[in-house]
Amino acid sequence: MRRLVLVAGFGLSLSVATAFAQAPAESTTPPASGTQLGAAAQPTPTVPAPFPQGAKVAFVNLQIVAAESVEGRAAQTKVAALTKEKQNQIAERTKAFQGLQQKLQASGGVMSEQARMQLERDIERQGVELERLQQDAQSELNQLQQELQAEFERKLFPILQRLSAEKDLHLLFSAVDAGLIWAADGLDLTAEAIKALDAGAAPAATPPQP
């Protein structure tokens, strides 16, 4: 099985001005007939339809697996915790930096030249330190995301291989990445993948390569 990429499972943006992204909300209303998949991922029905007999292709919505599985939710919690910690650090440093700027604007005209120059140097230094803090925090967050995604894939992909082998599939698609427009509900193996991942199921066999 080729390597798949989880596009929106654990991604969170680190910024003082913006909060981190949230997992996609789930709708409880299944489509009337089949599963339509456009730019936005559609949720898995509560009761999955039976797998069509003789079908050789199926799909899994990796975003939903990442959002709804125990493993995926645990990873998102870790990323959210680190994001909040770094945002608080940056916000505190930003507040101090802005305080110096306001002091210069309010009192710079009445300061001695030496005091004003020292304050300007402090502002410049803190600005550089703040920018470095933001870069280091984003780098640390990115590293955590990569580590968690690698661990998530290590556990999930053998399960997808086992499901493919059990159903004698020729192809297993990533629903969003494949750009599917419509597919029979029974071809959606997302719920089975989540159930197996939560149960810690190990692969029983390796399917033929596409």
C-alpha positions in Angstrom: 0.0 0.0 0.0 1.3 3.4 -1.0 1.9 6.0 1.7 -1.2 8.1 2.4 -1.1 11.6 3.8 -3.5 12.8 6.5 -4.3 16.3 5.3 -6.3 17.8 8.1 -6.2 15.4 11.0 -3.7 17.0 13.3 -2.9 20.4 11.7 -3.1 23.4 14.0 -1.8 26.8 13.3 0.2 28.6 15.9 -0.5 32.4 16.1 -1.1 35.0 18.8 -4.0 36.4 16.9 -5.8 33.3 15.8 -7.0 30.2 17.6 -6.0 26.7 16.5 -8.2 24.8 14.0 -10.9 22.5 15.2 -11.8 19.0 13.9 -14.6 19.0 11.3 -18.1 18.9 12.8 -20.1 15.7 12.2 -23.5 15.7 10.7 -26.0 13.0 11.6 -28.0 13.1 8.4 -26.8 10.5 5.8 -27.2 11.2 2.0 -30.4 9.9 0.5 -28.6 7.6 -2.0 -24.9 6.8 -2.0 -22.2 9.0 -0.7 -21.3 12.3 -2.3 -17.8 13.5 -1.7 -16.8 16.9 -2.9 -14.3 19.4 -1.5 -15.6 18.9 2.0 -15.5 15.4 3.5 -18.9 13.9 4.3 -19.5 12.1 7.6 -19.9 8.3 7.9 -23.5 7.1 8.4 -24.3 5.9 11.9 -25.1 2.4 10.6 -22.8 1.6 7.7 -24.4 0.0 4.7 -23.4 -3.6 3.8 -20.3 -3.9 1.6 -21.5 -4.7 -2.0 -20.8 -8.3 -2.8 -18.0 -8.7 -5.4 -16.9 -5.1 -5.2 -13.2 -4.6 -5.8 -12.8 -1.0 -4.8 -13.6 0.9 -1.6 -12.6 4.1 0.2 -11.7 5.4 3.6 -12.1 9.0 4.8 -8.8 9.5 6.7 -9.9 12.9 8.1 -12.9 11.3 9.8 -10.7 8.5 11.1 -8.3 11.1 12.6 -11.2 13.1 14.0 -13.3 10.3 15.5 -10.9 7.5 16.5 -9.5 7.3 20.0 -5.9 7.5 18.6 -6.7 10.5 16.5 -8.5 12.4 19.3 -5.6 11.7 21.7 -3.1 13.1 19.1 -5.3 16.2 18.6 -5.4 16.8 22.3 -1.6 16.7 22.5 -1.3 19.1 19.6 -3.9 21.5 21.1 -2.2 21.4 24.5 1.2 22.4 23.0 -0.4 25.0 20.8 -2.1 26.7 23.8 1.1 26.6 25.8 3.1 28.3 23.0 0.3 30.8 22.3 0.3 31.8 26.0 4.1 32.3 25.9 4.0 34.3 22.8 1.1 36.4 24.0 3.0 37.2 27.3 6.1 38.2 25.4 4.0 40.2 22.9 2.4 42.1 25.7 5.7 43.1 27.1 7.0 44.1 23.7 3.9 46.3 23.0 4.3 47.9 26.4 7.8 49.1 25.5 6.5 50.5 22.2 3.7 52.4 24.0 6.2 53.8 26.5 8.3 55.1 23.6 5.3 56.7 21.9 4.1 58.2 25.1 7.3 59.4 26.7 9.9 59.3 24.0 9.7 63.0 23.4 10.5 63.9 27.0 13.3 61.3 27.6 16.9 62.1 27.5 18.6 61.0 24.3 20.5 58.2 26.1 17.3 56.9 27.7 15.4 57.0 24.4 18.2 55.2 22.6 18.4 52.5 25.3 14.6 52.0 25.1 14.8 51.8 21.3 17.5 49.1 21.6 15.4 47.2 24.1 12.4 47.3 21.7 14.6 46.1 18.8 16.0 43.3 20.9 12.7 42.1 22.2 11.3 42.2 18.7 14.0 39.9 17.5 13.5 37.6 20.5 9.7 37.5 19.9 10.2 36.6 16.3 12.6 33.8 17.2 10.2 32.6 19.9 7.4 32.3 17.3 9.7 30.5 14.9 10.9 28.0 17.5 7.4 27.4 18.8 6.1 26.7 15.2 9.0 24.4 14.6 8.3 22.5 17.8 4.6 22.2 16.9 5.4 21.0 13.4 7.7 18.4 14.8 5.1 17.1 17.2 2.5 16.9 14.4 4.9 14.9 12.2 5.7 12.5 15.0 2.0 12.0 15.9 1.0 11.5 12.3 3.8 9.0 11.7 2.7 7.0 14.8 -1.0 7.3 13.6 -0.1 6.0 10.2 2.0 3.2 11.6 -1.0 1.9 13.5 -3.7 2.7 10.9 -2.1 1.5 7.6 -1.8 -2.2 8.6 -5.5 -2.1 9.5 -6.3 -0.7 6.1 -4.2 -3.5 4.5 -6.1 -6.1 6.5 -9.5 -4.7 5.5 -8.4 -4.7 1.9 -7.3 -8.3 2.1 -10.4 -9.4 3.9 -12.6 -7.9 1.2 -10.4 -9.0 -1.7 -10.0 -5.4 -2.9 -8.1 -4.3 -5.9 -8.0 -0.6 -4.9 -8.6 1.3 -1.6 -8.9 5.0 -2.1 -8.5 8.0 0.3 -11.9 9.6 -0.1 -10.9 13.2 -0.1 -7.5 12.8 -1.9 -9.1 10.7 -4.6 -11.6 13.4 -5.5 -14.6 11.1 -5.5 -17.9 12.5 -6.6 -20.2 9.7 -5.7 -19.8 6.1 -4.3 -22.2 3.5 -2.9 -22.5 3.8 0.8 -21.3 0.2 1.3 -17.9 1.0 -0.2 -17.1 3.4 2.7 -14.9 1.5 5.1 -14.3 4.5 7.4 -16.4 3.1 10.2 -14.7 -0.3 10.1 -11.3 1.3 10.1 -12.1 3.4 13.2 -13.6 0.4 15.0 -10.5 -1.7 14.2 -8.1 1.1 15.1 -9.8 1.7 18.5 -9.7 -2.0 19.2 -6.0 -2.1 18.3 -6.5 -4.7 15.6 -3.4 -6.1 13.9 -3.2 -7.0 10.2 -3.9 -10.6 9.3 -2.7 -10.4 5.8 -1.2 -8.2 3.2 -3.3 -7.4 0.1 -1.9 -7.4 -3.4 -0.3 -4.1 -4.4 -2.4 -1.9 -6.7 
